[in-house]
Amino acid sequence: MSANALLAIKESLNEKVRAQDKLLGRKETLLEQLDKLGCSTFAEAETAIDTLEKDIEKKEKLFKESLEDFKDKYGNLL
């Protein structure tokens, strides 16, 4: 194997190691953010997100209903 081929392999390996280090750093940052939100795993975060989305849907529905009631009662004043 030529020296150029070995250097290319070495550089490719170094790039992959840098990319891996970057991803590991990003993972650590995300896990720290999850911990601040009270979740210790990505699965817990997904469950929390699902719960929040359902809560948002319920509250949006209630808001729309309340807005319609308001318009029915006080729309003539607007």
N, C-alpha and C positions, 0 to 999 in steps of 0.2 A: 504494500500500500504506500502511496506516495505521501510526502510531507504535506502537500496541499490538501489531499483527501483527509488526512488526520486532523489538520487545522480546521477544515470545514465541519468535520464531525464534532470536534471540541467546541467550536462556536455554536453549533446547533444545540449541543447539550447545555451549554451555558445559557442560551436563550430560553430553553425549556425550564431550567432551574429558576431563572429570574421570573418567568411567567408563573411558575408554581409558587414561588415566594410571594408574589403579588396577590395571587388568589388566596393563599393562606392568610395573608394580612387582611384581605377583604372579609374573609370568613370570620376572623376574630372580631373585626369591627362590627359585623352584623350580629354576632352572638352577644357582644357587649350591649348593643342597642336593644336586642331582644330581652336581655336581662333587665335593662332599665324599664321595659314595659311589662315585666313580670312573667316572662316566658323563658324557659331554659332550653327549648328545642324549637326547630323549625315547625315540627308537627303541632306543638302547642300554639305557636303563632298562627298557623293556618286555622286551627280551631277557634282561636280568639277572633280572627278576622271574620270567619263565617258567622260567629255570634254577633259581632258588631254590624255586619252587613244586614243580618236579619232585623236587628234592632233599628237600624237606619230605615229600612223599608217600612217597618211598623210606624215609626215616627213620621215619616214622610206621608204615609196614608192618613194618619191622624191630623197632620198639619193641613193637608188638602181638604179633608172633611171640615175641619174647623174654619178654614178660610172660606169655604163655600157657605157655611152657616153664617159667618160674619157678613159676607156679601149679601146673603138673603135678608138678614136683619137690618144692616146699615148701608146697603148699596146705594140707596137713594140719597145718602148724605155725601157720597163721594163726588 
